């Protein structure tokens, strides 16, 4: 059994026992990245709790030889897509994809995932509209979901500023006869 498989076997029950999904597990050198999620997302308290629990489980079972740094996080709005399960999850979502250099179909693609299986992904492209591309997962060097912001407020709409409606908070008033010629009263 490989190190990632041993680590997954140790931490998956810990994560699932807290009502979370193990979204991703990656070992990069001396860093072990654990990404957890659940419907509605996770907050910092959940991340802290699961970090302590995963750390205890890894210390107890010791599936990794040598020292390592544990990083536990949520996948965030824009999620890296590395595994076939990630791609299946991403069906219907917008993505940005980068292939290896000199790929015959091009290097970068953006669009919506329309289909995915254990070996391929199909993306309906943003440009040119109406076209799609099917890539082998082995051809993809980097991919992530993309968050699409809503439209900008319309000019003059309720979210826009109206400079003519602004009034100064301070006003000069007439000089009081009892004050000296050099004094001016300011009302706020």
C-alpha positions in Angstrom: 0.0 0.0 0.0 1.4 3.4 -1.0 1.8 6.3 1.5 -1.3 8.2 0.2 -3.4 5.0 0.5 -2.2 4.4 4.0 -2.8 8.0 5.0 -6.3 7.9 3.4 -7.2 4.7 5.3 -6.2 6.4 8.6 -7.9 9.8 8.1 -11.0 9.1 6.0 -12.9 7.6 8.9 -11.8 10.5 11.2 -13.1 13.1 8.6 -16.3 11.1 7.8 -17.0 10.8 11.6 -17.3 14.6 11.7 -19.8 14.7 8.8 -17.2 15.9 6.4 -16.0 14.7 3.0 -12.3 14.1 2.3 -12.2 16.2 -0.9 -8.5 15.9 -1.6 -5.3 14.4 -0.1 -1.9 15.3 -1.5 1.6 14.8 -0.3 4.1 17.2 -1.8 7.6 16.6 -0.4 7.4 17.0 3.4 3.9 18.6 3.3 0.7 16.6 3.7 -2.3 18.6 2.4 -5.8 17.4 3.5 -8.8 19.2 2.0 -12.2 18.7 3.6 -15.6 19.9 2.7 -19.4 19.4 3.4 -22.5 20.9 1.9 -22.7 24.6 3.0 -18.9 24.7 3.5 -16.7 24.6 6.6 -15.6 27.3 8.9 -12.4 27.8 10.9 -13.7 26.0 14.0 -14.4 22.9 11.9 -10.9 23.1 10.3 -9.3 23.5 13.8 -11.2 20.5 15.2 -10.5 18.2 12.2 -6.8 19.3 12.2 -6.4 18.1 15.8 -8.3 14.9 15.2 -6.3 14.0 12.0 -3.0 14.9 13.7 -3.8 12.6 16.6 -4.8 9.7 14.2 -1.6 10.2 12.2 0.5 10.2 15.3 -1.2 7.1 16.6 -0.9 5.1 13.3 2.3 6.7 11.9 1.6 6.0 8.2 4.4 8.4 7.0 8.1 7.8 7.7 10.0 10.9 8.8 8.9 14.5 9.6 6.1 16.2 7.6 3.9 19.3 7.9 0.1 18.8 8.1 -2.1 21.3 6.3 -5.8 21.0 6.6 -8.1 23.4 4.7 -11.3 23.7 2.8 -11.3 23.6 -1.0 -12.5 27.2 -1.3 -14.5 28.7 -4.2 -12.0 27.8 -6.8 -11.1 24.2 -6.4 -8.1 22.4 -7.9 -9.2 19.4 -10.0 -6.8 16.5 -9.9 -8.7 13.2 -9.7 -11.4 11.6 -11.7 -13.8 12.0 -8.7 -13.0 15.8 -8.8 -14.0 16.0 -12.5 -17.2 14.0 -11.9 -18.0 16.5 -9.1 -17.3 19.4 -11.4 -19.9 18.5 -14.1 -22.0 21.6 -14.6 -19.4 23.9 -13.2 -17.1 26.4 -14.9 -13.4 25.6 -15.1 -10.0 26.8 -16.4 -7.8 24.1 -17.8 -4.1 24.1 -18.8 -2.6 21.3 -20.9 1.0 20.3 -21.5 3.0 22.6 -23.9 2.4 22.1 -27.6 -0.8 20.2 -27.1 -2.5 19.9 -30.6 -5.8 21.4 -29.4 -4.2 24.3 -27.5 -2.8 25.1 -24.1 -5.6 26.8 -22.2 -9.3 26.2 -22.1 -12.2 27.8 -20.2 -15.8 26.6 -20.1 -18.3 24.4 -18.4 -17.7 20.7 -17.7 -20.4 18.7 -19.5 -19.1 15.2 -18.9 -16.4 13.3 -17.0 -15.4 9.8 -16.3 -12.3 7.9 -15.1 -10.2 8.9 -18.0 -11.7 11.9 -19.9 -13.4 15.2 -19.4 -15.6 17.2 -21.9 -15.7 21.0 -21.7 -18.2 23.2 -23.5 -15.9 26.1 -24.3 -16.6 29.8 -23.5 -14.8 30.7 -26.7 -15.6 29.9 -29.5 -19.2 29.6 -28.3 -20.9 26.3 -29.2 -17.7 24.3 -29.4 -16.5 21.7 -27.0 -13.3 19.8 -26.3 -12.7 16.3 -24.8 -9.4 15.8 -23.1 -7.7 12.8 -21.5 -7.0 13.5 -17.8 -3.4 12.7 -18.6 -3.2 15.7 -20.9 -4.2 18.1 -18.2 -1.4 19.7 -16.2 -3.5 22.0 -14.1 -7.2 22.7 -13.7 -9.5 24.4 -11.3 -13.1 25.5 -11.0 -13.7 29.2 -11.5 -16.1 31.4 -9.5 -18.3 33.6 -11.7 -19.2 36.9 -10.1 -22.7 38.3 -10.8 -23.2 41.2 -13.1 -22.0 44.7 -12.2 -24.7 47.2 -11.1 -26.2 49.2 -13.9 -25.2 52.9 -14.1 -27.7 55.0 -12.2 -29.2 51.9 -10.6 -29.7 51.5 -6.8 -26.1 50.5 -6.3 -24.6 53.5 -8.2 -23.6 56.7 -6.5 -25.4 59.9 -7.4 -22.9 62.8 -6.9 -25.5 65.4 -7.2 -27.4 63.9 -4.2 -24.4 64.4 -1.9 -24.5 67.3 0.5 -21.8 68.7 2.6 -22.0 68.0 6.3 -20.6 71.3 7.2 -22.0 74.7 6.3 -20.9 78.2 6.9 -23.4 80.4 8.6 -23.6 84.2 8.8 -21.2 85.8 11.2 -22.9 86.5 14.5 -22.8 90.3 15.2 -21.5 89.6 18.7 -18.5 87.6 17.5 -15.3 89.2 16.4 -14.7 89.9 12.7 -12.2 87.1 12.5 -14.5 84.4 13.9 -16.9 82.4 11.7 -19.3 79.8 13.1 -19.4 76.4 11.5 -22.4 74.1 12.1 -22.1 70.4 11.7 
